[in-house]
Amino acid sequence: MPGLIGRKVGMTSIFDENGKSIACTLVEAGPCVVTQVKNEETDGYRAVQLAYGERKEKNTPKALQGHFAKSKTTSKAKIVEFRDFRAEFDDKVKLGNEIRIGDIFNEQDYVDAIGISKGKGFQGVVKRHGFGGVGQATHGQHNRLRAPGSVGASSFPSRVFKGLRMAGRTGNDRVKVLNLRVLKVYPEKNLMLVSGSIPGAKNSYVILEK
């Protein structure tokens, strides 16, 4: 599955031919450097390892410095492996090659976007799971509006079942959004407009799979 590593720039909107406003996300995708090529003979599967973003050499472990030196590139911030690149990309995925946005994506393609969602800390059940509370503030229940309610039975089973929706840490999870349409591609600027929203904050890393 071919893809690229990118950075979420932010959200905007454009108008289609019917004058309808379409919310979209601006992504800077690539250029990515091929830092490793895996094949079935030596590794048991086909995959391409891409690296993106600059990183200070003093902050890069020695092992990674040697790894990047093999592909004759500088230290990179993000490394992602893409499995099962199609055969038509074999001439591009050679060690040390740069893969750019125009090599992978075209307008009207559909992509899957992977990112780390915004962390919201410890949240209650209303925000975390969409509970409605007790509804109306009646019968003097001044402190029950956003409470979770009953969490278990009595003497049987005498415990709380696993997986019960409760308060807890919200966000900061790896999220994959499927089938986002590529609206515009700007190869000279390594930018693309994707319909809809992509998980994560501004300037966070995203993985785009075709």
Phi and psi restraints in degrees (value plus and minus 20) as a CYANA .aco file:
   2 PRO   PHI     -91.0   -51.0
   2 PRO   PSI     133.5   173.5
   3 GLY   PHI    -192.5  -152.5
   3 GLY   PSI    -197.9  -157.9
   4 LEU   PHI    -162.8  -122.8
   4 LEU   PSI     139.5   179.5
   5 ILE   PHI    -117.6   -77.6
   5 ILE   PSI     121.3   161.3
   6 GLY   PHI    -166.0  -126.0
   6 GLY   PSI    -189.7  -149.7
   7 ARG   PHI    -156.1  -116.1
   7 ARG   PSI     112.7   152.7
   8 LYS   PHI     -96.9   -56.9
   8 LYS   PSI      98.5   138.5
   9 VAL   PHI    -105.2   -65.2
   9 VAL   PSI     -64.6   -24.6
  10 GLY   PHI     140.1   180.1
  10 GLY   PSI    -195.1  -155.1
  11 MET   PHI    -131.3   -91.3
  11 MET   PSI     132.3   172.3
  12 THR   PHI    -173.2  -133.2
  12 THR   PSI    -185.5  -145.5
  13 SER   PHI    -168.7  -128.7
  13 SER   PSI     131.1   171.1
  14 ILE   PHI    -151.2  -111.2
  14 ILE   PSI     147.7   187.7
  15 PHE   PHI    -128.0   -88.0
  15 PHE   PSI     116.5   156.5
  16 ASP   PHI    -104.7   -64.7
  16 ASP   PSI    -194.2  -154.2
  17 GLU   PHI     -86.4   -46.4
  17 GLU   PSI     -39.2     0.8
  18 ASN   PHI    -114.0   -74.0
  18 ASN   PSI     -15.8    24.2
  19 GLY   PHI      62.4   102.4
  19 GLY   PSI      -8.6    31.4
  20 LYS   PHI    -106.7   -66.7
  20 LYS   PSI     114.0   154.0
  21 SER   PHI     -98.1   -58.1
  21 SER   PSI     110.0   150.0
  22 ILE   PHI    -137.2   -97.2
  22 ILE   PSI      99.8   139.8
  23 ALA   PHI     -92.3   -52.3
  23 ALA   PSI     115.3   155.3
  24 CYS   PHI    -167.7  -127.7
  24 CYS   PSI     145.1   185.1
  25 THR   PHI    -135.8   -95.8
  25 THR   PSI     114.3   154.3
  26 LEU   PHI    -113.0   -73.0
  26 LEU   PSI     105.6   145.6
  27 VAL   PHI    -145.0  -105.0
  27 VAL   PSI     114.1   154.1
  28 GLU   PHI    -114.4   -74.4
  28 GLU   PSI      91.0   131.0
  29 ALA   PHI    -132.2   -92.2
  29 ALA   PSI      97.7   137.7
  30 GLY   PHI      54.0    94.0
  30 GLY   PSI    -191.3  -151.3
  31 PRO   PHI     -89.8   -49.8
  31 PRO   PSI     121.2   161.2
  32 CYS   PHI    -128.9   -88.9
  32 CYS   PSI     125.6   165.6
  33 VAL   PHI    -123.8   -83.8
  33 VAL   PSI     115.5   155.5
  34 VAL   PHI     -96.8   -56.8
  34 VAL   PSI      93.9   133.9
  35 THR   PHI    -125.8   -85.8
  35 THR   PSI     -30.2     9.8
  36 GLN   PHI    -184.4  -144.4
  36 GLN   PSI     121.3   161.3
  37 VAL   PHI    -143.2  -103.2
  37 VAL   PSI     102.2   142.2
  38 LYS   PHI    -126.7   -86.7
  38 LYS   PSI     126.0   166.0
  39 ASN   PHI    -156.2  -116.2
  39 ASN   PSI     150.2   190.2
  40 GLU   PHI     -88.5   -48.5
  40 GLU   PSI     -49.1    -9.1
  41 GLU   PHI     -88.7   -48.7
  41 GLU   PSI     -63.1   -23.1
  42 THR   PHI    -119.4   -79.4
  42 THR   PSI     -48.9    -8.9
  43 ASP   PHI    -137.5   -97.5
  43 ASP   PSI     -32.5     7.5
  44 GLY   PHI      69.9   109.9
  44 GLY   PSI     -25.5    14.5
  45 TYR   PHI    -180.2  -140.2
  45 TYR   PSI     142.4   182.4
  46 ARG   PHI    -113.8   -73.8
  46 ARG   PSI     111.7   151.7
  47 ALA   PHI    -180.8  -140.8
  47 ALA   PSI     137.5   177.5
  48 VAL   PHI    -147.5  -107.5
  48 VAL   PSI     109.5   149.5
  49 GLN   PHI    -119.2   -79.2
  49 GLN   PSI     103.1   143.1
  50 LEU   PHI    -133.3   -93.3
  50 LEU   PSI     128.6   168.6
  51 ALA   PHI    -146.1  -106.1
  51 ALA   PSI     126.9   166.9
  52 TYR   PHI    -168.0  -128.0
  52 TYR   PSI     128.3   168.3
  53 GLY   PHI      62.4   102.4
  53 GLY   PSI     121.8   161.8
  54 GLU   PHI    -106.4   -66.4
  54 GLU   PSI     130.1   170.1
  55 ARG   PHI    -163.0  -123.0
  55 ARG   PSI     119.1   159.1
  56 LYS   PHI     -84.5   -44.5
  56 LYS   PSI     119.4   159.4
  57 GLU   PHI     -85.4   -45.4
  57 GLU   PSI     -53.3   -13.3
  58 LYS   PHI     -88.2   -48.2
  58 LYS   PSI     -40.6    -0.6
  59 ASN   PHI    -117.5   -77.5
  59 ASN   PSI     -12.0    28.0
  60 THR   PHI    -125.6   -85.6
  60 THR   PSI     108.1   148.1
  61 PRO   PHI     -77.3   -37.3
  61 PRO   PSI     131.1   171.1
  62 LYS   PHI     -78.8   -38.8
  62 LYS   PSI     -58.5   -18.5
  63 ALA   PHI     -82.9   -42.9
  63 ALA   PSI     -60.9   -20.9
  64 LEU   PHI     -90.7   -50.7
  64 LEU   PSI     -54.4   -14.4
  65 GLN   PHI     -79.7   -39.7
  65 GLN   PSI     -62.9   -22.9
  66 GLY   PHI     -86.6   -46.6
  66 GLY   PSI     -55.5   -15.5
  67 HIS   PHI     -84.4   -44.4
  67 HIS   PSI     -63.5   -23.5
  68 PHE   PHI     -90.0   -50.0
  68 PHE   PSI     -51.1   -11.1
  69 ALA   PHI     -84.3   -44.3
  69 ALA   PSI     -51.1   -11.1
  70 LYS   PHI     -82.7   -42.7
  70 LYS   PSI     -54.1   -14.1
  71 SER   PHI    -115.1   -75.1
  71 SER   PSI     -12.5    27.5
  72 LYS   PHI      35.6    75.6
  72 LYS   PSI      28.4    68.4
  73 THR   PHI    -152.6  -112.6
  73 THR   PSI     147.0   187.0
  74 THR   PHI     -98.5   -58.5
  74 THR   PSI     151.2   191.2
  75 SER   PHI     -85.9   -45.9
  75 SER   PSI     114.9   154.9
  76 LYS   PHI    -133.9   -93.9
  76 LYS   PSI     137.0   177.0
  77 ALA   PHI    -108.0   -68.0
  77 ALA   PSI     -54.0   -14.0
  78 LYS   PHI    -150.2  -110.2
  78 LYS   PSI     111.4   151.4
  79 ILE   PHI    -143.8  -103.8
  79 ILE   PSI     110.9   150.9
  80 VAL   PHI    -158.3  -118.3
  80 VAL   PSI     121.3   161.3
  81 GLU   PHI    -123.2   -83.2
  81 GLU   PSI     110.2   150.2
  82 PHE   PHI    -132.4   -92.4
  82 PHE   PSI     101.0   141.0
  83 ARG   PHI    -108.2   -68.2
  83 ARG   PSI     131.0   171.0
  84 ASP   PHI      37.3    77.3
  84 ASP   PSI      31.8    71.8
  85 PHE   PHI     -80.3   -40.3
  85 PHE   PSI     117.9   157.9
  86 ARG   PHI     -90.1   -50.1
  86 ARG   PSI     140.0   180.0
  87 ALA   PHI     -82.2   -42.2
  87 ALA   PSI     -49.7    -9.7
  88 GLU   PHI     -88.3   -48.3
  88 GLU   PSI     -30.7     9.3
  89 PHE   PHI    -117.9   -77.9
  89 PHE   PSI     -15.2    24.8
  90 ASP   PHI     -80.0   -40.0
  90 ASP   PSI     -54.7   -14.7
  91 ASP   PHI     -93.9   -53.9
  91 ASP   PSI     -38.4     1.6
  92 LYS   PHI    -113.5   -73.5
  92 LYS   PSI     -50.4   -10.4
  93 VAL   PHI    -112.6   -72.6
  93 VAL   PSI      45.1    85.1
  94 LYS   PHI    -129.7   -89.7
  94 LYS   PSI     129.6   169.6
  95 LEU   PHI     -75.0   -35.0
  95 LEU   PSI     107.4   147.4
  96 GLY   PHI      70.4   110.4
  96 GLY   PSI     -30.3     9.7
  97 ASN   PHI     -90.5   -50.5
  97 ASN   PSI     130.2   170.2
  98 GLU   PHI    -116.3   -76.3
  98 GLU   PSI     112.1   152.1
  99 ILE   PHI    -129.7   -89.7
  99 ILE   PSI     104.2   144.2
 100 ARG   PHI    -127.6   -87.6
 100 ARG   PSI     149.8   189.8
 101 ILE   PHI     -82.2   -42.2
 101 ILE   PSI     -55.1   -15.1
 102 GLY   PHI     -90.3   -50.3
 102 GLY   PSI     -38.0     2.0
 103 ASP   PHI     -96.6   -56.6
 103 ASP   PSI     -42.0    -2.0
 104 ILE   PHI    -134.1   -94.1
 104 ILE   PSI     -68.6   -28.6
 105 PHE   PHI    -129.9   -89.9
 105 PHE   PSI     124.8   164.8
 106 ASN   PHI    -149.3  -109.3
 106 ASN   PSI     141.0   181.0
 107 GLU   PHI     -83.0   -43.0
 107 GLU   PSI     122.9   162.9
 108 GLN   PHI      57.1    97.1
 108 GLN   PSI     -16.8    23.2
 109 ASP   PHI     -89.7   -49.7
 109 ASP   PSI     142.3   182.3
 110 TYR   PHI    -133.3   -93.3
 110 TYR   PSI     113.0   153.0
 111 VAL   PHI    -147.4  -107.4
 111 VAL   PSI     138.1   178.1
 112 ASP   PHI    -127.4   -87.4
 112 ASP   PSI     113.9   153.9
 113 ALA   PHI    -134.5   -94.5
 113 ALA   PSI     112.2   152.2
 114 ILE   PHI    -140.2  -100.2
 114 ILE   PSI     110.3   150.3
 115 GLY   PHI    -173.3  -133.3
 115 GLY   PSI     151.5   191.5
 116 ILE   PHI    -116.5   -76.5
 116 ILE   PSI      97.7   137.7
 117 SER   PHI     -86.7   -46.7
 117 SER   PSI     138.7   178.7
 118 LYS   PHI     -82.7   -42.7
 118 LYS   PSI     112.5   152.5
 119 GLY   PHI     -99.8   -59.8
 119 GLY   PSI     115.2   155.2
 120 LYS   PHI    -137.1   -97.1
 120 LYS   PSI     -12.6    27.4
 121 GLY   PHI      53.7    93.7
 121 GLY   PSI    -180.3  -140.3
 122 PHE   PHI     -98.9   -58.9
 122 PHE   PSI     101.3   141.3
 123 GLN   PHI    -147.6  -107.6
 123 GLN   PSI     136.4   176.4
 124 GLY   PHI    -101.5   -61.5
 124 GLY   PSI    -199.5  -159.5
 125 VAL   PHI     -91.4   -51.4
 125 VAL   PSI     -44.6    -4.6
 126 VAL   PHI     -88.6   -48.6
 126 VAL   PSI     -66.8   -26.8
 127 LYS   PHI     -97.9   -57.9
 127 LYS   PSI     -57.4   -17.4
 128 ARG   PHI     -95.7   -55.7
 128 ARG   PSI     -61.1   -21.1
 129 HIS   PHI    -141.2  -101.2
 129 HIS   PSI     -21.9    18.1
 130 GLY   PHI      60.0   100.0
 130 GLY   PSI       3.6    43.6
 131 PHE   PHI     -82.3   -42.3
 131 PHE   PSI     134.1   174.1
 132 GLY   PHI    -120.0   -80.0
 132 GLY   PSI     -18.0    22.0
 133 GLY   PHI      49.2    89.2
 133 GLY   PSI    -176.7  -136.7
 134 VAL   PHI    -110.5   -70.5
 134 VAL   PSI     -17.1    22.9
 135 GLY   PHI      66.2   106.2
 135 GLY   PSI    -128.0   -88.0
 136 GLN   PHI    -106.2   -66.2
 136 GLN   PSI     125.4   165.4
 137 ALA   PHI    -102.2   -62.2
 137 ALA   PSI      58.3    98.3
 138 THR   PHI    -135.2   -95.2
 138 THR   PSI     149.1   189.1
 139 HIS   PHI      37.5    77.5
 139 HIS   PSI       8.3    48.3
 140 GLY   PHI      52.0    92.0
 140 GLY   PSI      -2.2    37.8
 141 GLN   PHI    -103.8   -63.8
 141 GLN   PSI      56.2    96.2
 142 HIS   PHI     -92.8   -52.8
 142 HIS   PSI     -43.1    -3.1
 143 ASN   PHI    -138.0   -98.0
 143 ASN   PSI       4.3    44.3
 144 ARG   PHI    -134.3   -94.3
 144 ARG   PSI     -15.1    24.9
 145 LEU   PHI     -83.7   -43.7
 145 LEU   PSI     -57.7   -17.7
 146 ARG   PHI    -137.3   -97.3
 146 ARG   PSI       4.2    44.2
 147 ALA   PHI    -101.5   -61.5
 147 ALA   PSI     135.6   175.6
 148 PRO   PHI     -96.7   -56.7
 148 PRO   PSI     -39.1     0.9
 149 GLY   PHI      65.1   105.1
 149 GLY   PSI    -179.9  -139.9
 150 SER   PHI     -86.7   -46.7
 150 SER   PSI     121.7   161.7
 151 VAL   PHI    -135.7   -95.7
 151 VAL   PSI     -24.5    15.5
 152 GLY   PHI    -191.6  -151.6
 152 GLY   PSI     151.2   191.2
 153 ALA   PHI    -103.4   -63.4
 153 ALA   PSI    -193.2  -153.2
 154 SER   PHI    -111.2   -71.2
 154 SER   PSI    -137.4   -97.4
 155 SER   PHI     -86.1   -46.1
 155 SER   PSI     -44.9    -4.9
 156 PHE   PHI    -145.8  -105.8
 156 PHE   PSI     105.2   145.2
 157 PRO   PHI    -111.9   -71.9
 157 PRO   PSI     -10.4    29.6
 158 SER   PHI      41.0    81.0
 158 SER   PSI      10.1    50.1
 159 ARG   PHI    -179.6  -139.6
 159 ARG   PSI     151.5   191.5
 160 VAL   PHI    -120.1   -80.1
 160 VAL   PSI     109.9   149.9
 161 PHE   PHI     -85.2   -45.2
 161 PHE   PSI     124.5   164.5
 162 LYS   PHI     -83.2   -43.2
 162 LYS   PSI     125.4   165.4
 163 GLY   PHI      65.5   105.5
 163 GLY   PSI     -19.1    20.9
 164 LEU   PHI     -83.6   -43.6
 164 LEU   PSI     114.7   154.7
 165 ARG   PHI     -92.9   -52.9
 165 ARG   PSI      96.8   136.8
 166 MET   PHI    -154.6  -114.6
 166 MET   PSI    -199.7  -159.7
 167 ALA   PHI     -88.9   -48.9
 167 ALA   PSI     134.7   174.7
 168 GLY   PHI     149.8   189.8
 168 GLY   PSI    -192.1  -152.1
 169 ARG   PHI     -86.1   -46.1
 169 ARG   PSI     114.3   154.3
 170 THR   PHI    -142.3  -102.3
 170 THR   PSI     118.8   158.8
 171 GLY   PHI      60.8   100.8
 171 GLY   PSI    -185.1  -145.1
 172 ASN   PHI      37.3    77.3
 172 ASN   PSI      18.7    58.7
 173 ASP   PHI    -138.5   -98.5
 173 ASP   PSI     134.2   174.2
 174 ARG   PHI     -93.7   -53.7
 174 ARG   PSI     101.8   141.8
 175 VAL   PHI    -144.9  -104.9
 175 VAL   PSI     116.4   156.4
 176 LYS   PHI    -137.6   -97.6
 176 LYS   PSI     104.8   144.8
 177 VAL   PHI    -128.7   -88.7
 177 VAL   PSI     108.4   148.4
 178 LEU   PHI    -118.2   -78.2
 178 LEU   PSI     132.1   172.1
 179 ASN   PHI      37.0    77.0
 179 ASN   PSI      36.1    76.1
 180 LEU   PHI    -114.7   -74.7
 180 LEU   PSI     114.6   154.6
 181 ARG   PHI    -107.8   -67.8
 181 ARG   PSI     115.2   155.2
 182 VAL   PHI     -99.6   -59.6
 182 VAL   PSI      94.7   134.7
 183 LEU   PHI    -108.9   -68.9
 183 LEU   PSI     -63.1   -23.1
 184 LYS   PHI    -162.2  -122.2
 184 LYS   PSI     127.3   167.3
 185 VAL   PHI    -148.7  -108.7
 185 VAL   PSI     110.3   150.3
 186 TYR   PHI    -138.8   -98.8
 186 TYR   PSI      65.4   105.4
 187 PRO   PHI     -80.7   -40.7
 187 PRO   PSI     -55.7   -15.7
 188 GLU   PHI     -88.2   -48.2
 188 GLU   PSI     -42.3    -2.3
 189 LYS   PHI    -129.7   -89.7
 189 LYS   PSI     -18.5    21.5
 190 ASN   PHI      38.4    78.4
 190 ASN   PSI      16.6    56.6
 191 LEU   PHI    -138.9   -98.9
 191 LEU   PSI     131.6   171.6
 192 MET   PHI    -167.0  -127.0
 192 MET   PSI     127.9   167.9
 193 LEU   PHI    -123.5   -83.5
 193 LEU   PSI     107.3   147.3
 194 VAL   PHI    -139.6   -99.6
 194 VAL   PSI     114.1   154.1
 195 SER   PHI     -87.4   -47.4
 195 SER   PSI     123.3   163.3
 196 GLY   PHI      63.5   103.5
 196 GLY   PSI    -189.1  -149.1
 197 SER   PHI    -127.8   -87.8
 197 SER   PSI     133.7   173.7
 198 ILE   PHI    -140.6  -100.6
 198 ILE   PSI     117.6   157.6
 199 PRO   PHI     -80.8   -40.8
 199 PRO   PSI     127.3   167.3
 200 GLY   PHI      93.4   133.4
 200 GLY   PSI     147.4   187.4
 201 ALA   PHI    -107.3   -67.3
 201 ALA   PSI     152.1   192.1
 202 LYS   PHI     -81.0   -41.0
 202 LYS   PSI     123.0   163.0
 203 ASN   PHI      50.1    90.1
 203 ASN   PSI     -12.0    28.0
 204 SER   PHI    -103.0   -63.0
 204 SER   PSI     136.6   176.6
 205 TYR   PHI     -96.8   -56.8
 205 TYR   PSI     121.3   161.3
 206 VAL   PHI    -151.2  -111.2
 206 VAL   PSI     132.2   172.2
 207 ILE   PHI    -134.1   -94.1
 207 ILE   PSI     106.2   146.2
 208 LEU   PHI    -131.2   -91.2
 208 LEU   PSI     103.7   143.7
 209 GLU   PHI    -137.1   -97.1
 209 GLU   PSI     116.8   156.8
